[in-house]
Structures are given as C-alpha cells and as structure tokens.
Amino acid sequence: MTLIARDVRRGYAGGGAGLVCGFFLLAVVLFPFAIGPDRAVLARVGAGAIWVAALLAALLPVERLVAPDMESGWLDQIRVHGLSLPLVMALRIVAHWVAFAPPLMLAALVAGGLFGLDRAAIGRVEAALLLGTPGLAALAVATGALTAGLRGAGGLAGLLLLPLALPLLIFGAGGGDLGALKLLASVSLLLVAGAPWIAAAAIRSVRD
C-alpha cells in the first residue's frame, strides 16, 4: 500500500492526471471538427473516437513511469532490500491505473455528450473503459521499462505501445456488446498478467 500510495501521489503531482484528461478532451473535441456536425455520424463514431483519444492520452506519462526511479537508483535499492521486481511493477500498474483511469472515465462522460451519445451508449463506453484501462496501464508500465534510459524514449514508446494496444482499441470500440466486452476483458487481463514480468526483465537487462 505504501508503494501504491507513493506512485499515485507522483501520478497526481504536477497536474499529471489533469494533463492526461486535458489532452484526452482536446483530442476528442477535434473529431467533430474533422467529421462535421452530423449527429448521426458523430454518434456512430463516438465510441471509437473516445478510445483513440484514450489510447493517445495513455502515452503521455510513459516516460515518467519507470525512468526516473531507474536513474535515481530507487529500483536498485528495491532489489537490494529483496523486494520482487515483478511485484513492484504490478503495484505500479495498480497505482498508474488509479492515477489516470478514474479521471479519464469522468472526462469520457463529457466526451460522450460532445458526440451526442445517449445514456445507454455512454454506459457501454464507460464499461469498456473500466475493463480496458487496466490493460492500457499495464502496457504503459511495460513500455516505460523497455524504453527507460533510451534516447528518444517518447517516440519509441509510441511505436511500441500503439501496435500492442490495437486489440484493446478494436474490442473497446466494438459497440459495447457482451462478446466484445468479454474479449476486451480477456486481452486486458492477459496484459496485466504479463506486463510486470516484461517490465522486470527489461529493468534487469539494463542493470545486470
């Protein structure tokens, strides 16, 4: 709990969560300008646009998730004290989700109104975000570990995260039917289960 609280505070420090939500809403607002004012068209593409914006917003904090602790030696101290790196990375995924997913889901309510979605459609979008954002958080932490210490880490993170997040995007924007939600939950669970081990292996490869 101490590690989770520490990382959540860092996630909210300096307006990090506000930056993610601001970027998300800005990206969502651009879609109606590009598509046009047709309410029927906006309602059809609303869920997909919200998920694309959420995916892009998830890229923002990637460089701050692992690299600062690696550069300061904090992760080395964790290893010296015998704590499991996969466990630490799993807790970081939880903390990152707490820091960015609830504000993002609140911002999605505003986004749904911009696209003219009805209550049922907004409910389906919120359910998809609830199931899919843990997978996004896991991908962000794993990507942050893989790119930590590399020059141009932000661009590399985008190249790594976006293709891997495509299943989340496809099933999340799939209209919110039960089958799509089940597949979304399965992919998200797989990412959450595997990301701590990938992140820990990436850290060890740099330090050992």
C-alpha positions as CSV (number, residue, x, y, z in Angstrom):
1,M,0.0,0.0,0.0
2,T,2.9,2.3,0.7
3,L,4.3,1.8,-2.8
4,I,0.9,2.3,-4.4
5,A,0.3,5.5,-2.4
6,R,3.7,6.8,-3.4
7,D,3.1,6.2,-7.1
8,V,-0.4,7.6,-7.0
9,R,0.9,10.8,-5.4
10,R,3.5,11.0,-8.1
11,G,0.8,10.5,-10.8
12,Y,-1.2,13.4,-9.5
13,A,1.8,15.6,-8.7
14,G,2.4,18.4,-11.1
15,G,-1.0,18.1,-12.7
16,G,-0.2,14.8,-14.3
17,A,-3.8,13.5,-14.2
18,G,-5.1,16.9,-15.3
19,L,-2.7,16.8,-18.3
20,V,-4.0,13.4,-19.4
21,C,-7.6,14.5,-19.1
22,G,-6.9,17.8,-20.9
23,F,-5.2,16.0,-23.7
24,F,-8.0,13.4,-23.9
25,L,-10.7,16.1,-24.1
26,L,-8.7,18.2,-26.6
27,A,-8.3,15.1,-28.9
28,V,-12.0,14.3,-28.6
29,V,-13.0,17.9,-29.4
30,L,-11.0,17.7,-32.7
31,F,-13.0,14.8,-34.1
32,P,-16.3,16.7,-34.5
33,F,-14.4,19.5,-36.4
34,A,-13.0,16.9,-38.8
35,I,-16.1,14.8,-39.2
36,G,-18.7,17.5,-39.4
37,P,-21.8,18.4,-37.4
38,D,-24.0,15.4,-38.5
39,R,-25.3,14.0,-35.1
40,A,-25.9,10.5,-36.5
41,V,-22.4,10.2,-37.9
42,L,-20.9,11.6,-34.6
43,A,-22.9,9.1,-32.6
44,R,-21.7,6.2,-34.8
45,V,-18.0,7.1,-34.4
46,G,-18.2,8.3,-30.8
47,A,-17.1,5.2,-29.1
48,G,-14.2,4.7,-31.5
49,A,-13.1,8.3,-31.2
50,I,-13.1,8.2,-27.4
51,W,-11.0,5.1,-27.4
52,V,-8.5,6.6,-29.9
53,A,-8.2,9.6,-27.6
54,A,-7.8,7.4,-24.5
55,L,-5.0,5.5,-26.2
56,L,-3.2,8.6,-27.2
57,A,-3.6,10.1,-23.7
58,A,-2.2,6.9,-22.2
59,L,1.1,7.7,-24.0
60,L,1.7,10.9,-22.1
61,P,3.1,9.7,-18.7
62,V,5.0,6.7,-20.1
63,E,8.4,8.4,-19.8
64,R,7.8,9.2,-16.1
65,L,6.6,5.7,-15.0
66,V,10.0,3.9,-14.7
67,A,12.9,6.0,-16.0
68,P,13.1,8.5,-13.0
69,D,13.3,5.6,-10.5
70,M,15.9,3.8,-12.6
71,E,18.0,7.0,-12.9
72,S,17.9,7.8,-9.2
73,G,18.8,4.3,-8.1
74,W,15.5,3.7,-6.3
75,L,14.9,0.5,-8.2
76,D,18.4,-0.7,-7.2
77,Q,17.5,-0.1,-3.6
78,I,14.3,-2.1,-4.0
79,R,16.3,-5.0,-5.3
80,V,18.9,-4.7,-2.5
81,H,16.1,-4.9,0.0
82,G,14.9,-8.2,-1.6
83,L,11.6,-7.0,-2.9
84,S,10.4,-8.7,-6.1
85,L,10.7,-6.5,-9.2
86,P,7.6,-8.1,-10.8
87,L,5.6,-7.4,-7.7
88,V,6.8,-3.8,-7.6
89,M,5.9,-3.4,-11.3
90,A,2.5,-5.0,-10.6
91,L,1.9,-2.4,-7.9
92,R,3.0,0.3,-10.2
93,I,0.4,-0.8,-12.7
94,V,-2.3,-0.5,-10.0
95,A,-1.1,2.9,-9.0
96,H,-0.9,4.1,-12.6
97,W,-4.5,2.9,-13.2
98,V,-5.7,4.7,-10.1
99,A,-3.9,7.9,-11.1
100,F,-5.2,8.1,-14.7
101,A,-8.3,5.9,-15.3
102,P,-10.9,7.4,-13.0
103,P,-10.3,11.0,-14.2
104,L,-10.3,9.6,-17.8
105,M,-13.6,7.9,-17.2
106,L,-15.1,11.1,-15.8
107,A,-13.8,13.0,-18.9
108,A,-15.4,10.3,-21.1
109,L,-18.8,11.4,-19.8
110,V,-18.1,14.9,-21.2
111,A,-16.8,13.3,-24.4
112,G,-20.0,11.2,-24.8
113,G,-22.1,14.4,-24.6
114,L,-20.0,16.0,-27.3
115,F,-20.8,13.1,-29.6
116,G,-24.4,13.1,-28.7
117,L,-24.3,9.6,-27.2
118,D,-27.4,8.5,-25.3
119,R,-27.2,7.2,-21.7
120,A,-27.1,3.5,-22.8
121,A,-24.2,4.2,-25.3
122,I,-22.3,6.2,-22.6
123,G,-22.8,3.4,-20.2
124,R,-21.3,0.9,-22.7
125,V,-18.3,3.2,-23.3
126,E,-17.7,3.5,-19.6
127,A,-17.9,-0.3,-19.1
128,A,-15.4,-0.8,-21.9
129,L,-13.1,1.8,-20.4
130,L,-13.4,0.1,-17.0
131,L,-12.3,-3.2,-18.5
132,G,-9.7,-1.9,-20.9
133,T,-7.9,0.8,-19.0
134,P,-6.1,-1.8,-16.7
135,G,-4.6,-3.2,-19.9
136,L,-3.6,0.3,-21.1
137,A,-1.9,0.9,-17.7
138,A,-0.1,-2.4,-17.9
139,L,1.1,-1.6,-21.4
140,A,2.3,1.9,-20.3
141,V,4.4,0.5,-17.4
142,A,5.9,-2.3,-19.6
143,T,6.7,0.2,-22.4
144,G,8.2,2.7,-19.9
145,A,10.5,0.0,-18.6
146,L,11.5,-1.1,-22.1
147,T,12.4,2.4,-23.2
148,A,13.8,3.7,-19.9
149,G,17.2,5.3,-20.4
150,L,17.0,5.3,-24.2
151,R,17.4,8.4,-26.3
152,G,14.1,9.5,-27.9
153,A,12.1,7.3,-25.4
154,G,8.8,9.1,-26.1
155,G,8.8,8.3,-29.8
156,L,10.0,4.7,-29.1
157,A,7.2,4.3,-26.5
158,G,4.6,5.3,-29.1
159,L,6.0,2.8,-31.6
160,L,5.8,0.0,-29.1
161,L,2.6,0.8,-27.3
162,L,0.3,1.7,-30.2
163,P,0.5,-1.6,-32.1
164,L,0.2,-3.7,-28.9
165,A,-2.8,-1.7,-27.9
166,L,-4.7,-2.4,-31.1
167,P,-6.7,-5.3,-29.6
168,L,-7.9,-3.1,-26.8
169,L,-8.8,-0.4,-29.3
170,I,-10.7,-2.8,-31.6
171,F,-12.7,-4.6,-28.8
172,G,-13.2,-1.4,-26.8
173,A,-14.7,0.4,-29.8
174,G,-16.8,-2.6,-30.7
175,G,-20.0,-1.1,-29.7
176,G,-20.1,-2.4,-26.1
177,D,-21.9,-5.7,-26.9
178,L,-21.3,-8.6,-24.5
179,G,-19.0,-10.5,-26.8
180,A,-16.7,-7.5,-27.4
181,L,-16.6,-6.7,-23.7
182,K,-15.6,-10.3,-22.9
183,L,-12.8,-10.2,-25.5
184,L,-11.7,-6.8,-24.1
185,A,-11.6,-8.1,-20.6
186,S,-9.6,-11.2,-21.7
187,V,-7.0,-9.1,-23.5
188,S,-6.7,-6.6,-20.6
189,L,-6.3,-9.5,-18.1
190,L,-3.5,-11.0,-20.3
191,L,-1.7,-7.7,-20.5
192,V,-2.0,-7.1,-16.7
193,A,-0.7,-10.6,-16.0
194,G,2.3,-10.4,-18.4
195,A,3.4,-6.8,-18.1
196,P,5.0,-7.0,-14.6
197,W,7.3,-9.8,-15.8
198,I,8.2,-8.0,-19.0
199,A,9.0,-4.7,-17.2
200,A,11.1,-6.5,-14.5
201,A,13.1,-8.4,-17.2
202,A,13.7,-5.1,-19.1
203,I,15.0,-3.4,-15.9
204,R,17.3,-6.4,-15.1
205,S,18.7,-6.3,-18.6
206,V,19.8,-2.7,-18.2
207,R,21.1,-3.1,-14.6
208,D,22.8,-6.6,-14.8
